[in-house]
Amino acid sequence: MANGDFNPSKCLITKAKVTSFNTGKTENIIALIGKWSISQSIDSASYSIVLSCADTLGWLEGDTPFGEVRGEEEIELSFHCMDLDTKVNIKGVIYKIDAEQATANHGGLVYDLHVMSKTTFDAASKRITEAFKEKTASEVARTIFNKYFTKIGGTNNMGAEQLPLNAMRGGIDLNGDAPRAVYIEPSADTLSLKTIIPNLPSQSAMKFLAQRGYSEKSKSSSYRFFETLNGYYWVTDEWLIDFGKNNPHRRKELVYNPVTSLDPADAELQIKTIENMINSQKVNDADDITSGGYKNRCFQIDLLRGKVTDTLYEYDTGEFTDMGQGSILDDIHTPEWIKQYTNKNNAKRFITFVDYKEKNVGVNRPKQFYPEIISQRLKHEHHIQYTSAMLQIKGRLDIEPGMIIDVKAKKFNSTKKEAKDNKRYSGNYLVKSTKHSMEDDVLTTTLHIVKYASAKV
């Protein structure tokens, strides 16, 4: 990009083509959109776009040849971000219209159009009641996606990515306009002899399977199903971390320094600078004791044998994938504190049921790994989110949930240009959520990032 075109806070909508569901009429509504936002998260099965419109043409109420807007319309959006010349194309559906009110002079309307991807909208309209026999959770997830979301093709044009743990990547080609991908990490479990999806919407079915997924290689078994602008993921957090370490385009570097240069000629620094960094929680002893992150306890009730097994699970740093800054050797608490204040009596408790006999004795139903899945997720969720931060940076549409952010942080309270490194908050983070917001012609990006609390300071 030419230097004169560089603007790290500028992002243009180059297309906003709306198509009527029943008539096929089209309208370009770029001129109506005053501000917009795009939200994505590894905890959400779909991304969300909000277009805030100021309408003095009567388009919403049918005063134009387009006809009345009913929330049934398809929309094609294209964004061009001036930071790294990032371009994004979206095929979506307007599924909700709200916040409608008259303008100050009553000469028009302001309202919000809510948009999700067309693939997700079509899938959400379908409910699944279907049985699957002797399949792993990942195999069933792939079948459901291929049948209820969209056909999974061969590899698309997203480049020669290195996929960890023999994951599957399939292409989703939406008429050649917006190529995307779906990633599915294999699970090692075998579901019960006959697993029934109990009349769930397609997205809920994928999340239901994610809760059942077990992996020996990704110890957390933290399978998630989520959607970003670039595709769909049915994977664990460890898979995302390894995916980021193996593929340079999945890793981004950001810098936080209380005293930083504002020279616009330094383009690289401008797009890497963290303008605000907030740690919402440094330490919470009550949560550490009661969350199950250090110790949790399972009561397994065997219905066929009539017995109860009481098992204590303890946190072991070696069970999880490190995030690339060295081995996970240390914790935010000292070993002495952990030994004294986390124990069997105050451990978080949960109950599971065994309704099958062991292999080759009676009903040969595979082990379901419920205690291991629940215990590992409790520990993983607690420790990967303990060191977290909210970042605000200039607009970066190239950053999405599931990526790895390498933060170079200086001491928060420094007033010197050459501040000391902040060892706890520097390092690699997993991006949990992003929100890109355009208002007053300025694009900002807010990131929620998390990592294991393992750095000794």
LOROTI-282931 format. One record per residue (C-alpha): residue number from 1; x, y, z. Coordinates in steps of 0.1 Angstrom, whole numbers, plus 5000, padded with zeros to 4 digits. Layout:
N
REC; pos; u; v; w
REC; NUM; X; Y; Z
...
***
This chain:
457
REC; pos; u; v; w
REC; 1; 5000; 5000; 5000
REC; 2; 5013; 5035; 4992
REC; 3; 5023; 5056; 5022
REC; 4; 4997; 5082; 5014
REC; 5; 4969; 5056; 5017
REC; 6; 4980; 5043; 5051
REC; 7; 4955; 5051; 5078
REC; 8; 4954; 5026; 5108
REC; 9; 4920; 5038; 5120
REC; 10; 4901; 5039; 5087
REC; 11; 4879; 5012; 5073
REC; 12; 4855; 5016; 5044
REC; 13; 4823; 4997; 5035
REC; 14; 4827; 4992; 4998
REC; 15; 4796; 4971; 4994
REC; 16; 4763; 4969; 5012
REC; 17; 4740; 4952; 4987
REC; 18; 4706; 4942; 5001
REC; 19; 4684; 4917; 4981
REC; 20; 4647; 4912; 4988
REC; 21; 4637; 4876; 4997
REC; 22; 4606; 4875; 4975
REC; 23; 4611; 4899; 4947
REC; 24; 4649; 4897; 4941
REC; 25; 4651; 4935; 4940
REC; 26; 4684; 4950; 4952
REC; 27; 4695; 4982; 4970
REC; 28; 4729; 4996; 4979
REC; 29; 4725; 5010; 5014
REC; 30; 4761; 5022; 5020
REC; 31; 4749; 5058; 5023
REC; 32; 4725; 5049; 5052
REC; 33; 4751; 5032; 5074
REC; 34; 4765; 5057; 5100
REC; 35; 4784; 5032; 5122
REC; 36; 4788; 4995; 5125
REC; 37; 4803; 4967; 5146
REC; 38; 4814; 4931; 5142
REC; 39; 4815; 4908; 5172
REC; 40; 4831; 4873; 5173
REC; 41; 4839; 4849; 5201
REC; 42; 4852; 4814; 5207
REC; 43; 4821; 4811; 5230
REC; 44; 4796; 4819; 5203
REC; 45; 4783; 4797; 5175
REC; 46; 4780; 4827; 5152
REC; 47; 4794; 4861; 5146
REC; 48; 4772; 4892; 5147
REC; 49; 4772; 4924; 5127
REC; 50; 4752; 4955; 5137
REC; 51; 4747; 4982; 5111
REC; 52; 4734; 5015; 5126
REC; 53; 4714; 5034; 5099
REC; 54; 4702; 5069; 5095
REC; 55; 4674; 5067; 5069
REC; 56; 4658; 5099; 5054
REC; 57; 4647; 5080; 5022
REC; 58; 4620; 5059; 5038
REC; 59; 4638; 5027; 5027
REC; 60; 4629; 5008; 5058
REC; 61; 4592; 5015; 5055
REC; 62; 4589; 5008; 5018
REC; 63; 4589; 5043; 5003
REC; 64; 4614; 5033; 4977
REC; 65; 4611; 5009; 4947
REC; 66; 4628; 4983; 4968
REC; 67; 4597; 4977; 4988
REC; 68; 4592; 4972; 5026
REC; 69; 4621; 4957; 5046
REC; 70; 4609; 4927; 5066
REC; 71; 4640; 4912; 5081
REC; 72; 4641; 4885; 5054
REC; 73; 4667; 4901; 5032
REC; 74; 4701; 4888; 5022
REC; 75; 4730; 4912; 5023
REC; 76; 4764; 4912; 5008
REC; 77; 4790; 4933; 5027
REC; 78; 4826; 4942; 5018
REC; 79; 4850; 4960; 5041
REC; 80; 4883; 4975; 5032
REC; 81; 4905; 4982; 5062
REC; 82; 4934; 5006; 5057
REC; 83; 4958; 4992; 5083
REC; 84; 4972; 4962; 5064
REC; 85; 4950; 4965; 5033
REC; 86; 4927; 4939; 5048
REC; 87; 4896; 4930; 5027
REC; 88; 4866; 4911; 5041
REC; 89; 4836; 4898; 5021
REC; 90; 4805; 4886; 5038
REC; 91; 4773; 4869; 5026
REC; 92; 4747; 4874; 5053
REC; 93; 4711; 4877; 5063
REC; 94; 4693; 4906; 5080
REC; 95; 4676; 4887; 5108
REC; 96; 4666; 4914; 5132
REC; 97; 4658; 4952; 5131
REC; 98; 4655; 4972; 5163
REC; 99; 4663; 5005; 5180
REC; 100; 4640; 5022; 5156
REC; 101; 4631; 5058; 5164
REC; 102; 4626; 5092; 5146
REC; 103; 4655; 5115; 5140
REC; 104; 4658; 5147; 5160
REC; 105; 4639; 5168; 5134
REC; 106; 4615; 5139; 5126
REC; 107; 4627; 5139; 5090
REC; 108; 4637; 5102; 5090
REC; 109; 4645; 5071; 5111
REC; 110; 4675; 5057; 5128
REC; 111; 4676; 5019; 5135
REC; 112; 4699; 4989; 5137
REC; 113; 4701; 4961; 5112
REC; 114; 4715; 4928; 5127
REC; 115; 4733; 4905; 5104
REC; 116; 4746; 4869; 5106
REC; 117; 4761; 4847; 5080
REC; 118; 4737; 4831; 5056
REC; 119; 4752; 4796; 5062
REC; 120; 4745; 4800; 5100
REC; 121; 4710; 4815; 5095
REC; 122; 4700; 4786; 5072
REC; 123; 4714; 4760; 5097
REC; 124; 4697; 4777; 5126
REC; 125; 4663; 4772; 5110
REC; 126; 4667; 4734; 5111
REC; 127; 4662; 4711; 5141
REC; 128; 4680; 4678; 5144
REC; 129; 4665; 4646; 5158
REC; 130; 4688; 4619; 5146
REC; 131; 4706; 4588; 5159
REC; 132; 4743; 4580; 5153
REC; 133; 4757; 4546; 5160
REC; 134; 4792; 4539; 5173
REC; 135; 4807; 4572; 5161
REC; 136; 4831; 4596; 5177
REC; 137; 4818; 4631; 5186
REC; 138; 4841; 4646; 5159
REC; 139; 4827; 4622; 5132
REC; 140; 4791; 4631; 5141
REC; 141; 4800; 4669; 5141
REC; 142; 4814; 4665; 5106
REC; 143; 4783; 4647; 5094
REC; 144; 4760; 4673; 5109
REC; 145; 4779; 4702; 5095
REC; 146; 4780; 4686; 5060
REC; 147; 4743; 4678; 5061
REC; 148; 4727; 4708; 5080
REC; 149; 4751; 4737; 5075
REC; 150; 4767; 4733; 5041
REC; 151; 4786; 4708; 5020
REC; 152; 4823; 4705; 5030
REC; 153; 4845; 4706; 4999
REC; 154; 4882; 4701; 4994
REC; 155; 4908; 4725; 5006
REC; 156; 4901; 4760; 4995
REC; 157; 4925; 4789; 4987
REC; 158; 4935; 4797; 5023
REC; 159; 4971; 4786; 5018
REC; 160; 4992; 4757; 5029
REC; 161; 4983; 4757; 5066
REC; 162; 4999; 4733; 5090
REC; 163; 4971; 4715; 5108
REC; 164; 4979; 4700; 5142
REC; 165; 4966; 4666; 5155
REC; 166; 4954; 4654; 5121
REC; 167; 4926; 4679; 5120
REC; 168; 4903; 4681; 5090
REC; 169; 4900; 4713; 5070
REC; 170; 4873; 4716; 5044
REC; 171; 4865; 4745; 5020
REC; 172; 4832; 4764; 5020
REC; 173; 4828; 4782; 4987
REC; 174; 4799; 4805; 4986
REC; 175; 4795; 4810; 4949
REC; 176; 4832; 4821; 4946
REC; 177; 4825; 4853; 4965
REC; 178; 4836; 4846; 5001
REC; 179; 4857; 4814; 5005
REC; 180; 4857; 4801; 5040
REC; 181; 4868; 4770; 5058
REC; 182; 4857; 4745; 5085
REC; 183; 4882; 4730; 5109
REC; 184; 4873; 4698; 5129
REC; 185; 4898; 4683; 5154
REC; 186; 4894; 4645; 5158
REC; 187; 4881; 4633; 5192
REC; 188; 4892; 4600; 5207
REC; 189; 4859; 4591; 5223
REC; 190; 4834; 4567; 5210
REC; 191; 4799; 4578; 5219
REC; 192; 4774; 4553; 5232
REC; 193; 4762; 4525; 5210
REC; 194; 4734; 4548; 5198
REC; 195; 4736; 4585; 5204
REC; 196; 4705; 4606; 5197
REC; 197; 4706; 4643; 5190
REC; 198; 4674; 4653; 5210
REC; 199; 4656; 4678; 5187
REC; 200; 4682; 4705; 5189
REC; 201; 4688; 4734; 5165
REC; 202; 4719; 4728; 5143
REC; 203; 4741; 4751; 5163
REC; 204; 4730; 4737; 5196
REC; 205; 4737; 4702; 5183
REC; 206; 4773; 4711; 5174
REC; 207; 4778; 4725; 5209
REC; 208; 4761; 4694; 5224
REC; 209; 4787; 4673; 5207
REC; 210; 4815; 4696; 5217
REC; 211; 4805; 4690; 5254
REC; 212; 4808; 4653; 5248
REC; 213; 4842; 4653; 5230
REC; 214; 4872; 4637; 5247
REC; 215; 4908; 4638; 5236
REC; 216; 4940; 4622; 5250
REC; 217; 4962; 4646; 5230
REC; 218; 4943; 4678; 5239
REC; 219; 4941; 4672; 5277
REC; 220; 4916; 4699; 5284
REC; 221; 4890; 4683; 5261
REC; 222; 4878; 4719; 5257
REC; 223; 4860; 4713; 5224
REC; 224; 4842; 4744; 5212
REC; 225; 4821; 4752; 5182
REC; 226; 4824; 4788; 5170
REC; 227; 4822; 4809; 5138
REC; 228; 4845; 4837; 5126
REC; 229; 4845; 4858; 5095
REC; 230; 4869; 4832; 5080
REC; 231; 4851; 4800; 5089
REC; 232; 4839; 4775; 5115
REC; 233; 4859; 4757; 5142
REC; 234; 4851; 4725; 5161
REC; 235; 4884; 4723; 5180
REC; 236; 4900; 4725; 5215
REC; 237; 4920; 4754; 5229
REC; 238; 4952; 4734; 5227
REC; 239; 4945; 4729; 5190
REC; 240; 4941; 4766; 5185
REC; 241; 4974; 4773; 5204
REC; 242; 4993; 4747; 5183
REC; 243; 4976; 4760; 5151
REC; 244; 4989; 4795; 5160
REC; 245; 5024; 4783; 5167
REC; 246; 5026; 4764; 5134
REC; 247; 5012; 4791; 5111
REC; 248; 5027; 4826; 5110
REC; 249; 4995; 4842; 5097
REC; 250; 4977; 4830; 5129
REC; 251; 5001; 4849; 5152
REC; 252; 5001; 4887; 5157
REC; 253; 5024; 4909; 5177
REC; 254; 5012; 4938; 5198
REC; 255; 5031; 4963; 5220
REC; 256; 5020; 4980; 5252
REC; 257; 5041; 5009; 5265
REC; 258; 5027; 5037; 5287
REC; 259; 5050; 5061; 5268
REC; 260; 5050; 5054; 5231
REC; 261; 5057; 5073; 5199
REC; 262; 5027; 5089; 5181
REC; 263; 5048; 5096; 5150
REC; 264; 5024; 5088; 5120
REC; 265; 5055; 5080; 5099
REC; 266; 5061; 5049; 5120
REC; 267; 5034; 5028; 5104
REC; 268; 5044; 4994; 5119
REC; 269; 5044; 5008; 5154
REC; 270; 5009; 5024; 5149
REC; 271; 4992; 4991; 5140
REC; 272; 5010; 4972; 5168
REC; 273; 5004; 4997; 5196
REC; 274; 4980; 4987; 5224
REC; 275; 4962; 5020; 5233
REC; 276; 4947; 5006; 5265
REC; 277; 4953; 4974; 5285
REC; 278; 4930; 4964; 5314
REC; 279; 4935; 4934; 5337
REC; 280; 4900; 4929; 5351
REC; 281; 4913; 4905; 5379
REC; 282; 4948; 4901; 5392
REC; 283; 4940; 4875; 5419
REC; 284; 4909; 4861; 5436
REC; 285; 4916; 4836; 5464
REC; 286; 4879; 4827; 5468
REC; 287; 4876; 4818; 5432
REC; 288; 4908; 4798; 5433
REC; 289; 4896; 4777; 5462
REC; 290; 4860; 4771; 5450
REC; 291; 4862; 4770; 5412
REC; 292; 4877; 4735; 5408
REC; 293; 4907; 4749; 5390
REC; 294; 4932; 4733; 5415
REC; 295; 4911; 4705; 5429
REC; 296; 4878; 4690; 5419
REC; 297; 4860; 4659; 5431
REC; 298; 4838; 4635; 5412
REC; 299; 4812; 4611; 5427
REC; 300; 4807; 4585; 5401
REC; 301; 4775; 4565; 5406
REC; 302; 4775; 4530; 5390
REC; 303; 4739; 4522; 5385
REC; 304; 4745; 4486; 5373
REC; 305; 4769; 4476; 5401
REC; 306; 4753; 4497; 5428
REC; 307; 4785; 4514; 5440
REC; 308; 4799; 4549; 5443
REC; 309; 4834; 4560; 5434
REC; 310; 4849; 4591; 5450
REC; 311; 4878; 4605; 5430
REC; 312; 4899; 4637; 5437
REC; 313; 4914; 4653; 5406
REC; 314; 4943; 4678; 5411
REC; 315; 4958; 4704; 5388
REC; 316; 4989; 4693; 5370
REC; 317; 5006; 4720; 5348
REC; 318; 5020; 4692; 5326
REC; 319; 4986; 4683; 5314
REC; 320; 4982; 4713; 5291
REC; 321; 4999; 4728; 5261
REC; 322; 5022; 4757; 5268
REC; 323; 5016; 4788; 5248
REC; 324; 5051; 4791; 5234
REC; 325; 5068; 4811; 5261
REC; 326; 5084; 4781; 5278
REC; 327; 5073; 4753; 5301
REC; 328; 5044; 4758; 5325
REC; 329; 5063; 4754; 5357
REC; 330; 5050; 4781; 5380
REC; 331; 5017; 4793; 5392
REC; 332; 5002; 4826; 5405
REC; 333; 5001; 4810; 5439
REC; 334; 5029; 4793; 5458
REC; 335; 5029; 4755; 5463
REC; 336; 5026; 4760; 5501
REC; 337; 4994; 4781; 5497
REC; 338; 4979; 4756; 5472
REC; 339; 4986; 4727; 5496
REC; 340; 4970; 4745; 5526
REC; 341; 4940; 4761; 5511
REC; 342; 4928; 4737; 5484
REC; 343; 4919; 4703; 5495
REC; 344; 4895; 4674; 5492
REC; 345; 4869; 4690; 5515
REC; 346; 4866; 4723; 5497
REC; 347; 4871; 4709; 5462
REC; 348; 4843; 4716; 5437
REC; 349; 4821; 4686; 5434
REC; 350; 4802; 4670; 5406
REC; 351; 4783; 4637; 5399
REC; 352; 4784; 4614; 5369
REC; 353; 4765; 4582; 5363
REC; 354; 4777; 4549; 5348
REC; 355; 4749; 4530; 5331
REC; 356; 4770; 4504; 5312
REC; 357; 4791; 4473; 5320
REC; 358; 4827; 4469; 5313
REC; 359; 4839; 4456; 5280
REC; 360; 4832; 4419; 5272
REC; 361; 4808; 4417; 5303
REC; 362; 4772; 4422; 5294
REC; 363; 4764; 4452; 5273
REC; 364; 4796; 4463; 5255
REC; 365; 4792; 4501; 5257
REC; 366; 4823; 4523; 5253
REC; 367; 4835; 4543; 5282
REC; 368; 4822; 4579; 5280
REC; 369; 4850; 4597; 5299
REC; 370; 4826; 4621; 5317
REC; 371; 4846; 4625; 5349
REC; 372; 4878; 4632; 5329
REC; 373; 4860; 4657; 5305
REC; 374; 4844; 4677; 5333
REC; 375; 4875; 4677; 5356
REC; 376; 4899; 4688; 5328
REC; 377; 4876; 4715; 5316
REC; 378; 4872; 4729; 5351
REC; 379; 4910; 4731; 5355
REC; 380; 4916; 4744; 5320
REC; 381; 4890; 4771; 5321
REC; 382; 4902; 4784; 5354
REC; 383; 4939; 4786; 5345
REC; 384; 4938; 4797; 5309
REC; 385; 4916; 4827; 5319
REC; 386; 4934; 4837; 5351
REC; 387; 4958; 4860; 5332
REC; 388; 4935; 4878; 5309
REC; 389; 4933; 4913; 5296
REC; 390; 4910; 4936; 5276
REC; 391; 4930; 4955; 5249
REC; 392; 4920; 4984; 5227
REC; 393; 4939; 4990; 5195
REC; 394; 4934; 5007; 5162
REC; 395; 4912; 4988; 5138
REC; 396; 4926; 4954; 5129
REC; 397; 4901; 4933; 5109
REC; 398; 4929; 4908; 5104
REC; 399; 4926; 4896; 5141
REC; 400; 4899; 4871; 5150
REC; 401; 4891; 4848; 5179
REC; 402; 4913; 4817; 5181
REC; 403; 4945; 4835; 5170
REC; 404; 4976; 4839; 5191
REC; 405; 4987; 4874; 5202
REC; 406; 5023; 4879; 5213
REC; 407; 5021; 4909; 5237
REC; 408; 5053; 4929; 5245
REC; 409; 5042; 4947; 5276
REC; 410; 5060; 4973; 5298
REC; 411; 5053; 4981; 5334
REC; 412; 5019; 4997; 5337
REC; 413; 5030; 5024; 5361
REC; 414; 5061; 5036; 5342
REC; 415; 5065; 5071; 5330
REC; 416; 5098; 5064; 5313
REC; 417; 5102; 5057; 5276
REC; 418; 5125; 5028; 5284
REC; 419; 5103; 5011; 5309
REC; 420; 5110; 4977; 5323
REC; 421; 5093; 4946; 5309
REC; 422; 5061; 4934; 5325
REC; 423; 5069; 4897; 5327
REC; 424; 5034; 4886; 5339
REC; 425; 5015; 4903; 5311
REC; 426; 5040; 4898; 5283
REC; 427; 5038; 4866; 5263
REC; 428; 5015; 4846; 5241
REC; 429; 4977; 4849; 5246
REC; 430; 4947; 4832; 5230
REC; 431; 4922; 4856; 5215
REC; 432; 4889; 4848; 5231
REC; 433; 4868; 4875; 5215
REC; 434; 4870; 4905; 5192
REC; 435; 4848; 4935; 5186
REC; 436; 4855; 4958; 5157
REC; 437; 4836; 4991; 5159
REC; 438; 4834; 5020; 5134
REC; 439; 4821; 5053; 5148
REC; 440; 4828; 5089; 5136
REC; 441; 4849; 5074; 5108
REC; 442; 4873; 5058; 5133
REC; 443; 4877; 5021; 5136
REC; 444; 4887; 5006; 5169
REC; 445; 4893; 4969; 5179
REC; 446; 4887; 4956; 5214
REC; 447; 4902; 4922; 5222
REC; 448; 4897; 4898; 5251
REC; 449; 4928; 4877; 5254
REC; 450; 4937; 4849; 5279
REC; 451; 4967; 4827; 5288
REC; 452; 4978; 4803; 5315
REC; 453; 4989; 4819; 5347
REC; 454; 5023; 4804; 5347
REC; 455; 5050; 4832; 5346
REC; 456; 5070; 4837; 5378
REC; 457; 5076; 4875; 5384
***
